């Protein structure tokens, strides 16, 4: 059987269970482990070069995060993301992102504003080059700066957990006609409203961005299912 998972590098300060969890989460997000695929502790441990204990602990954490489901007497499987899941995740995330946007408008520093503007330049560059992987990477960095600028670590952790749950299917919405240009414009409005220290405008800009992202994703999934 061909190896799917990368061996764990033991040169990190992080606990082994965290490294295994990150490896599995990344494999799910990238489609290496497919929705509905059964996860075998022994096989995962062998491929990663670790014992079963950190694998078991990682799977329990991923279950809490919604990445896997454990079915009694049947086993553990990569979770399928339903429309209901997407609605629930975006409902919570939109509220939290609005809070983060308002806090960022109060607390962001000049260096972070400049970083966000540079990320806008890179986004436009990669849109012109049609480099979707880089666009998604820059999009994540953009939101990371926004969240960090909120100066609320607990809020950041909760948002990132929710964001991870839809990363694996986000490419569907990014590929939707016109969505990349809209995303760039929405990001510009977020940056300018935060730079102006306008809390209400920043929160509205974030709300519009998240709602548009959700609607585009749902539309892309709906059209994909009809093909």
PASEBA-1860 file (N, C-alpha, C; in nm, 3 decimals):
! residues 227
1> XXXXXXXX> 0.084/-0.120/0.000/0.000/0.000/0.000/0.088/0.126/0.000 ~ 0.056/0.219/-0.085/0.134/0.342/-0.095/0.116/0.427/0.030 ~ 0.227/0.480/0.080/0.222/0.567/0.198/0.147/0.696/0.164 ~ 0.055/0.734/0.254/-0.021/0.858/0.236/0.032/0.972/0.322 ~ 0.071/0.938/0.444/0.106/1.040/0.543/0.256/1.055/0.557 ~ 0.298/1.178/0.586/0.440/1.206/0.603/0.485/1.164/0.743 ~ 0.607/1.110/0.753/0.661/1.075/0.886/0.674/1.201/0.972 ~ 0.654/1.186/1.101/0.665/1.298/1.194/0.812/1.331/1.216
9> XXXXXXXX> 0.843/1.460/1.206/0.979/1.507/1.237/0.984/1.539/1.386 ~ 1.079/1.477/1.453/1.086/1.488/1.599/1.179/1.599/1.645 ~ 1.195/1.703/1.564/1.284/1.813/1.599/1.205/1.937/1.643 ~ 1.078/1.917/1.682/0.993/2.028/1.722/0.975/2.029/1.874 ~ 0.949/2.147/1.927/0.925/2.162/2.071/0.784/2.118/2.109 ~ 0.697/2.097/2.010/0.558/2.064/2.037/0.544/1.919/2.085 ~ 0.441/1.892/2.168/0.414/1.754/2.209/0.384/1.667/2.086 ~ 0.418/1.540/2.095/0.402/1.449/1.982/0.256/1.443/1.936
17> XXXXXXXX> 0.163/1.442/2.031/0.021/1.434/1.993/-0.020/1.555/1.908 ~ 0.040/1.673/1.937/0.009/1.792/1.859/0.064/1.780/1.717 ~ 0.184/1.726/1.704/0.244/1.707/1.572/0.162/1.609/1.489 ~ 0.118/1.502/1.552/0.035/1.404/1.482/-0.098/1.467/1.441 ~ -0.156/1.545/1.532/-0.284/1.612/1.505/-0.271/1.708/1.387 ~ -0.164/1.787/1.386/-0.141/1.883/1.277/-0.122/1.810/1.144 ~ -0.049/1.699/1.148/-0.024/1.621/1.027/-0.154/1.565/0.970 ~ -0.237/1.510/1.058/-0.365/1.454/1.014/-0.459/1.563/0.964
25> XXXXXXXX> -0.466/1.673/1.037/-0.553/1.784/0.996/-0.512/1.836/0.859 ~ -0.383/1.851/0.838/-0.332/1.899/0.709/-0.365/1.801/0.598 ~ -0.353/1.671/0.627/-0.385/1.569/0.526/-0.532/1.572/0.489 ~ -0.619/1.599/0.586/-0.762/1.610/0.559/-0.792/1.734/0.477 ~ -0.731/1.847/0.516/-0.755/1.973/0.445/-0.708/1.966/0.300 ~ -0.599/1.894/0.275/-0.544/1.886/0.140/-0.606/1.773/0.058 ~ -0.696/1.695/0.119/-0.762/1.588/0.046/-0.681/1.460/0.038 ~ -0.569/1.455/0.109/-0.491/1.331/0.113/-0.573/1.221/0.180
33> XXXXXXXX> -0.645/1.260/0.284/-0.743/1.173/0.348/-0.881/1.225/0.308 ~ -0.957/1.142/0.241/-1.083/1.187/0.180/-1.201/1.176/0.276 ~ -1.305/1.259/0.256/-1.427/1.247/0.336/-1.483/1.106/0.328 ~ -1.517/1.049/0.443/-1.570/0.914/0.447/-1.464/0.806/0.459 ~ -1.338/0.842/0.445/-1.230/0.742/0.453/-1.210/0.698/0.598 ~ -1.191/0.568/0.616/-1.171/0.515/0.751/-1.027/0.539/0.795 ~ -1.011/0.577/0.921/-0.879/0.602/0.978/-0.841/0.485/1.069 ~ -0.732/0.418/1.035/-0.684/0.305/1.113/-0.564/0.348/1.196
41> XXXXXXXX> -0.577/0.337/1.327/-0.471/0.383/1.416/-0.337/0.317/1.386 ~ -0.337/0.187/1.365/-0.212/0.114/1.342/-0.144/0.163/1.215 ~ -0.223/0.178/1.107/-0.167/0.222/0.980/-0.112/0.364/0.990 ~ -0.187/0.453/1.056/-0.142/0.591/1.073/-0.013/0.595/1.153 ~ -0.008/0.518/1.262/0.111/0.514/1.346/0.232/0.466/1.267 ~ 0.214/0.364/1.185/0.325/0.310/1.105/0.374/0.412/1.003 ~ 0.280/0.480/0.936/0.318/0.576/0.833/0.388/0.697/0.893 ~ 0.345/0.738/1.012/0.407/0.854/1.076/0.530/0.820/1.159
49> XXXXXXXX> 0.548/0.691/1.183/0.664/0.649/1.261/0.651/0.678/1.409 ~ 0.527/0.665/1.462/0.503/0.692/1.604/0.423/0.575/1.663 ~ 0.402/0.578/1.795/0.321/0.476/1.859/0.173/0.509/1.841 ~ 0.086/0.418/1.885/-0.057/0.440/1.866/-0.114/0.543/1.964 ~ -0.046/0.563/2.078/-0.100/0.654/2.180/-0.118/0.797/2.131 ~ -0.016/0.862/2.072/-0.037/0.999/2.022/-0.136/1.003/1.907 ~ -0.146/0.895/1.829/-0.244/0.889/1.720/-0.385/0.889/1.778 ~ -0.405/0.807/1.881/-0.536/0.800/1.946/-0.575/0.935/2.007
57> XXXXXXXX> -0.478/1.001/2.071/-0.505/1.132/2.132/-0.535/1.237/2.026 ~ -0.464/1.231/1.914/-0.486/1.326/1.805/-0.624/1.308/1.743 ~ -0.665/1.183/1.725/-0.796/1.154/1.666/-0.908/1.205/1.756 ~ -0.891/1.192/1.887/-0.992/1.243/1.979/-1.004/1.395/1.967 ~ -0.891/1.463/1.952/-0.893/1.609/1.936/-0.961/1.647/1.805 ~ -0.930/1.575/1.698/-0.990/1.603/1.568/-1.140/1.576/1.568 ~ -1.182/1.481/1.650/-1.326/1.457/1.663/-1.394/1.578/1.727 ~ -1.333/1.633/1.831/-1.389/1.752/1.896/-1.393/1.871/1.801
65> XXXXXXXX> -1.296/1.878/1.709/-1.290/1.988/1.613/-1.383/1.966/1.494 ~ -1.439/1.845/1.483/-1.531/1.818/1.373/-1.468/1.762/1.248 ~ -1.340/1.726/1.254/-1.273/1.673/1.136/-1.299/1.524/1.115 ~ -1.322/1.451/1.222/-1.348/1.308/1.211/-1.470/1.273/1.294 ~ -1.530/1.157/1.261/-1.643/1.106/1.340/-1.608/0.964/1.383 ~ -1.643/0.933/1.507/-1.619/0.799/1.561/-1.753/0.728/1.574 ~ -1.768/0.618/1.502/-1.893/0.543/1.501/-1.874/0.414/1.581 ~ -1.952/0.395/1.687/-1.937/0.277/1.771/-1.944/0.146/1.691
73> XXXXXXXX> -1.851/0.058/1.719/-1.840/-0.076/1.656/-1.811/-0.072/1.507 ~ -1.785/0.047/1.454/-1.751/0.056/1.311/-1.614/0.120/1.289 ~ -1.580/0.219/1.370/-1.449/0.280/1.353/-1.455/0.431/1.341 ~ -1.342/0.488/1.300/-1.329/0.633/1.289/-1.315/0.672/1.142 ~ -1.385/0.776/1.101/-1.388/0.816/0.961/-1.366/0.967/0.947 ~ -1.308/1.006/0.834/-1.297/1.148/0.802/-1.438/1.202/0.782 ~ -1.469/1.312/0.846/-1.605/1.366/0.841/-1.639/1.424/0.704 ~ -1.763/1.403/0.665/-1.818/1.472/0.549/-1.874/1.605/0.598
81> XXXXXXXX> -1.848/1.714/0.525/-1.900/1.844/0.564/-2.032/1.868/0.494 ~ -2.138/1.883/0.571/-2.271/1.902/0.516/-2.304/2.051/0.503 ~ -2.413/2.079/0.433/-2.460/2.217/0.422/-2.493/2.272/0.560 ~ -2.550/2.189/0.645/-2.582/2.230/0.781/-2.453/2.268/0.856 ~ -2.347/2.187/0.836/-2.219/2.217/0.901/-2.167/2.353/0.856 ~ -2.173/2.378/0.725/-2.123/2.504/0.670/-2.202/2.621/0.726 ~ -2.335/2.606/0.731/-2.419/2.713/0.785/-2.384/2.743/0.930 ~ -2.366/2.637/1.009/-2.336/2.656/1.151/-2.199/2.719/1.172
89> XXXXXXXX> -2.100/2.671/1.096/-1.965/2.724/1.110/-1.961/2.871/1.072 ~ -2.022/2.906/0.959/-2.021/3.046/0.916/-2.104/3.135/1.008 ~ -2.211/3.081/1.063/-2.294/3.159/1.154/-2.212/3.204/1.275 ~ -2.137/3.109/1.331/-2.053/3.141/1.448/-1.933/3.224/1.407 ~ -1.868/3.182/1.298/-1.745/3.251/1.258/-1.772/3.396/1.219 ~ -1.883/3.421/1.153/-1.914/3.559/1.113/-1.926/3.649/1.236 ~ -1.995/3.599/1.340/-2.009/3.677/1.462/-1.873/3.704/1.526 ~ -1.787/3.601/1.529/-1.656/3.616/1.591/-1.564/3.705/1.508
97> XXXXXXXX> -1.570/3.691/1.376/-1.487/3.774/1.289/-1.527/3.921/1.299 ~ -1.656/3.946/1.312/-1.702/4.085/1.330/-1.643/4.142/1.458 ~ -1.643/4.062/1.564/-1.582/4.106/1.690/-1.433/4.133/1.670 ~ -1.364/4.041/1.600/-1.221/4.057/1.575/-1.193/4.182/1.493 ~ -1.277/4.208/1.394/-1.258/4.326/1.310/-1.272/4.456/1.388 ~ -1.371/4.459/1.479/-1.390/4.577/1.561/-1.274/4.599/1.657 ~ -1.225/4.490/1.717/-1.111/4.500/1.808/-0.985/4.542/1.734 ~ -0.969/4.488/1.612/-0.852/4.524/1.532/-0.852/4.673/1.498
105> XXXXXXXX> -0.970/4.727/1.469/-0.979/4.870/1.438/-0.934/4.955/1.557 ~ -0.950/4.901/1.677/-0.906/4.973/1.797/-0.758/4.952/1.827 ~ -0.706/4.831/1.796/-0.578/4.789/1.853/-0.466/4.765/1.751 ~ -0.495/4.766/1.624/-0.393/4.734/1.524/-0.283/4.840/1.525 ~ -0.159/4.796/1.492/-0.050/4.893/1.482/-0.017/4.921/1.336 ~ 0.067/5.020/1.312/0.097/5.064/1.176/0.167/4.954/1.095 ~ 0.251/4.876/1.161/0.322/4.768/1.090/0.224/4.663/1.039 ~ 0.124/4.632/1.118/0.024/4.533/1.077/-0.061/4.586/0.962
113> XXXXXXXX> -0.095/4.713/0.967/-0.171/4.773/0.856/-0.090/4.764/0.727 ~ 0.038/4.795/0.734/0.123/4.788/0.616/0.135/4.644/0.567 ~ 0.144/4.549/0.660/0.151/4.408/0.620/0.025/4.366/0.546 ~ -0.091/4.409/0.594/-0.216/4.375/0.527/-0.221/4.436/0.387 ~ -0.170/4.557/0.373/-0.169/4.621/0.241/-0.074/4.549/0.145 ~ 0.038/4.502/0.196/0.131/4.426/0.113/0.069/4.293/0.070 ~ -0.011/4.234/0.157/-0.080/4.110/0.122/-0.185/4.134/0.013 ~ -0.245/4.252/0.013/-0.338/4.287/-0.095/-0.264/4.292/-0.229
121> XXXXXXXX> -0.144/4.349/-0.229/-0.063/4.357/-0.351/-0.030/4.216/-0.401 ~ 0.008/4.128/-0.309/0.041/3.990/-0.347/-0.083/3.917/-0.398 ~ -0.198/3.941/-0.335/-0.322/3.878/-0.381/-0.351/3.915/-0.525 ~ -0.339/4.043/-0.557/-0.364/4.089/-0.694/-0.266/4.025/-0.792 ~ -0.140/4.012/-0.750/-0.038/3.950/-0.833/-0.073/3.804/-0.865 ~ -0.112/3.730/-0.761/-0.142/3.587/-0.781/-0.275/3.566/-0.854 ~ -0.367/3.662/-0.843/-0.489/3.654/-0.922/-0.454/3.667/-1.070 ~ -0.367/3.762/-1.102/-0.323/3.780/-1.241/-0.252/3.655/-1.293
129> XXXXXXXX> -0.179/3.587/-1.202/-0.105/3.467/-1.242/-0.192/3.341/-1.234 ~ -0.315/3.357/-1.185/-0.408/3.244/-1.168/-0.348/3.134/-1.081 ~ -0.279/3.174/-0.977/-0.214/3.081/-0.885/-0.302/3.064/-0.761 ~ -0.396/2.968/-0.768/-0.495/2.952/-0.662/-0.432/2.912/-0.529 ~ -0.333/2.825/-0.534/-0.270/2.782/-0.409/-0.210/2.900/-0.333 ~ -0.142/2.989/-0.406/-0.082/3.107/-0.342/-0.190/3.203/-0.293 ~ -0.299/3.213/-0.367/-0.409/3.302/-0.327/-0.466/3.256/-0.194 ~ -0.489/3.125/-0.181/-0.542/3.070/-0.056/-0.444/3.091/0.058
137> XXXXXXXX> -0.315/3.073/0.029/-0.212/3.094/0.131/-0.210/3.240/0.179 ~ -0.216/3.333/0.085/-0.215/3.475/0.120/-0.344/3.514/0.192 ~ -0.455/3.454/0.151/-0.583/3.480/0.217/-0.576/3.442/0.365 ~ -0.515/3.327/0.393/-0.500/3.283/0.532/-0.411/3.380/0.611 ~ -0.302/3.425/0.548/-0.212/3.519/0.616/-0.284/3.651/0.645 ~ -0.366/3.695/0.550/-0.440/3.820/0.566/-0.529/3.813/0.691 ~ -0.603/3.704/0.703/-0.692/3.690/0.817/-0.613/3.669/0.946 ~ -0.498/3.603/0.936/-0.414/3.585/1.056/-0.371/3.720/1.113
145> XXXXXXXX> -0.332/3.813/1.025/-0.292/3.946/1.071/-0.410/4.017/1.137 ~ -0.527/4.005/1.074/-0.647/4.067/1.130/-0.676/4.013/1.269 ~ -0.670/3.881/1.284/-0.700/3.819/1.413/-0.596/3.857/1.518 ~ -0.469/3.855/1.479/-0.363/3.892/1.574/-0.382/4.035/1.623 ~ -0.426/4.122/1.532/-0.446/4.263/1.566/-0.559/4.283/1.666 ~ -0.643/4.181/1.685/-0.751/4.193/1.784/-0.696/4.188/1.926 ~ -0.573/4.134/1.940/-0.506/4.122/2.071/-0.589/4.039/2.170 ~ -0.658/3.937/2.116/-0.738/3.848/2.201/-0.708/3.704/2.160
153> XXXXXXXX> -0.618/3.640/2.232/-0.571/3.507/2.193/-0.681/3.402/2.196 ~ -0.769/3.408/2.292/-0.878/3.309/2.298/-0.970/3.322/2.178 ~ -0.998/3.443/2.140/-1.081/3.467/2.022/-1.013/3.411/1.897 ~ -0.884/3.434/1.885/-0.808/3.386/1.770/-0.813/3.234/1.762 ~ -0.795/3.166/1.874/-0.796/3.019/1.876/-0.931/2.963/1.834 ~ -1.037/3.024/1.882/-1.172/2.976/1.846/-1.198/2.996/1.697 ~ -1.164/3.112/1.645/-1.185/3.142/1.504/-1.105/3.047/1.416 ~ -0.979/3.024/1.451/-0.894/2.936/1.370/-0.948/2.794/1.366
161> XXXXXXXX> -1.004/2.747/1.477/-1.062/2.614/1.480/-1.179/2.604/1.382 ~ -1.265/2.706/1.381/-1.377/2.707/1.289/-1.330/2.720/1.145 ~ -1.230/2.803/1.122/-1.178/2.826/0.987/-1.120/2.698/0.929 ~ -1.050/2.621/1.013/-0.989/2.498/0.966/-1.092/2.398/0.914 ~ -1.213/2.402/0.971/-1.314/2.304/0.936/-1.366/2.319/0.793 ~ -1.344/2.435/0.731/-1.392/2.451/0.593/-1.278/2.474/0.494 ~ -1.153/2.465/0.543/-1.039/2.489/0.455/-1.036/2.392/0.339 ~ -1.072/2.266/0.365/-1.061/2.163/0.261/-1.152/2.187/0.142
169> XXXXXXXX> -1.260/2.265/0.160/-1.351/2.288/0.048/-1.354/2.435/0.005 ~ -1.268/2.517/0.065/-1.270/2.660/0.034/-1.233/2.688/-0.111 ~ -1.150/2.601/-0.169/-1.109/2.621/-0.308/-1.227/2.626/-0.404 ~ -1.337/2.558/-0.366/-1.456/2.560/-0.452/-1.511/2.702/-0.467 ~ -1.512/2.777/-0.357/-1.565/2.913/-0.365/-1.465/3.006/-0.430 ~ -1.335/2.985/-0.406/-1.232/3.069/-0.466/-1.233/3.055/-0.619 ~ -1.267/2.936/-0.666/-1.270/2.911/-0.811/-1.395/2.964/-0.878 ~ -1.492/3.006/-0.798/-1.619/3.049/-0.855/-1.600/3.179/-0.934
177> XXXXXXXX> -1.657/3.188/-1.053/-1.637/3.306/-1.139/-1.663/3.438/-1.067 ~ -1.564/3.526/-1.070/-1.577/3.658/-1.011/-1.545/3.666/-0.863 ~ -1.531/3.551/-0.796/-1.514/3.555/-0.651/-1.378/3.612/-0.611 ~ -1.273/3.584/-0.686/-1.141/3.633/-0.649/-1.135/3.786/-0.651 ~ -1.192/3.846/-0.754/-1.194/3.992/-0.763/-1.277/4.051/-0.650 ~ -1.391/3.987/-0.619/-1.475/4.036/-0.510/-1.403/4.025/-0.376 ~ -1.332/3.914/-0.357/-1.258/3.894/-0.233/-1.152/4.003/-0.215 ~ -1.082/4.033/-0.323/-0.979/4.137/-0.316/-1.041/4.272/-0.277
185> XXXXXXXX> -1.152/4.305/-0.339/-1.219/4.432/-0.307/-1.270/4.434/-0.162 ~ -1.322/4.321/-0.117/-1.372/4.312/0.021/-1.257/4.326/0.121 ~ -1.143/4.264/0.088/-1.025/4.276/0.174/-0.976/4.422/0.178 ~ -0.981/4.489/0.064/-0.939/4.631/0.061/-1.027/4.715/0.155 ~ -1.156/4.689/0.152/-1.247/4.765/0.237/-1.220/4.736/0.385 ~ -1.189/4.611/0.416/-1.154/4.575/0.554/-1.031/4.651/0.599 ~ -0.927/4.653/0.515/-0.802/4.721/0.550/-0.825/4.870/0.569 ~ -0.894/4.931/0.476/-0.912/5.076/0.483/-0.998/5.117/0.602
193> XXXXXXXX> -1.098/5.038/0.633/-1.184/5.072/0.748/-1.110/5.055/0.880 ~ -1.025/4.952/0.886/-0.945/4.931/1.007/-0.839/5.040/1.019 ~ -0.775/5.073/0.907/-0.673/5.178/0.908/-0.731/5.311/0.950 ~ -0.859/5.333/0.920/-0.928/5.457/0.958/-0.975/5.453/1.103 ~ -0.953/5.339/1.169/-0.996/5.320/1.309/-1.147/5.335/1.324 ~ -1.218/5.297/1.217/-1.364/5.308/1.216/-1.423/5.172/1.253 ~ -1.460/5.155/1.378/-1.504/5.025/1.428/-1.629/4.976/1.357 ~ -1.730/5.061/1.344/-1.856/5.020/1.280/-1.834/4.981/1.135
201> XXXXXXXX> -1.754/5.060/1.064/-1.726/5.032/0.923/-1.647/4.901/0.909 ~ -1.552/4.879/0.998/-1.472/4.757/0.994/-1.558/4.633/1.018 ~ -1.647/4.643/1.115/-1.735/4.529/1.145/-1.829/4.499/1.029 ~ -1.879/4.605/0.965/-1.967/4.586/0.849/-1.890/4.525/0.733 ~ -1.766/4.568/0.712/-1.684/4.515/0.603/-1.657/4.366/0.623 ~ -1.629/4.328/0.747/-1.605/4.187/0.778/-1.733/4.105/0.760 ~ -1.845/4.160/0.805/-1.973/4.089/0.790/-2.004/4.063/0.643 ~ -1.990/4.164/0.560/-2.017/4.149/0.416/-1.925/4.044/0.355
209> XXXXXXXX> -1.797/4.047/0.392/-1.699/3.952/0.338/-1.735/3.808/0.372 ~ -1.767/3.782/0.498/-1.798/3.645/0.540/-1.929/3.596/0.481 ~ -2.029/3.682/0.476/-2.158/3.641/0.419/-2.145/3.612/0.271 ~ -2.067/3.693/0.199/-2.046/3.668/0.057/-1.968/3.539/0.035 ~ -1.869/3.514/0.121/-1.789/3.392/0.109/-1.877/3.268/0.129 ~ -1.964/3.274/0.229/-2.053/3.160/0.255/-2.148/3.137/0.138 ~ -2.211/3.244/0.090/-2.307/3.229/-0.019/-2.241/3.175/-0.145 ~ -2.120/3.220/-0.172/-2.048/3.171/-0.290/-2.014/3.024/-0.275
217> XXXXXXXX> -1.970/2.983/-0.157/-1.937/2.844/-0.133/-2.059/2.755/-0.149 ~ -2.171/2.796/-0.091/-2.294/2.718/-0.102/-2.341/2.710/-0.247 ~ -2.328/2.819/-0.320/-2.368/2.819/-0.460/-2.278/2.728/-0.543 ~ -2.148/2.731/-0.514/-2.052/2.645/-0.587/-2.082/2.498/-0.560 ~ -2.114/2.464/-0.435/-2.146/2.326/-0.400/-2.275/2.283/-0.468 ~ -2.376/2.371/-0.466/-2.504/2.340/-0.528/-2.490/2.315/-0.678 ~ -2.414/2.401/-0.745/-2.395/2.385/-0.889/-2.311/2.261/-0.920 ~ -2.216/2.231/-0.832/-2.133/2.112/-0.851/-2.213/1.984/-0.839
225> XXX> -2.312/1.985/-0.747/-2.395/1.866/-0.728/-2.491/1.843/-0.844 ~ -2.520/1.950/-0.921/-2.614/1.939/-1.032/-2.546/1.892/-1.160 ~ -2.411/1.894/-1.160/-2.336/1.855/-1.280/-2.342/1.703/-1.299
END
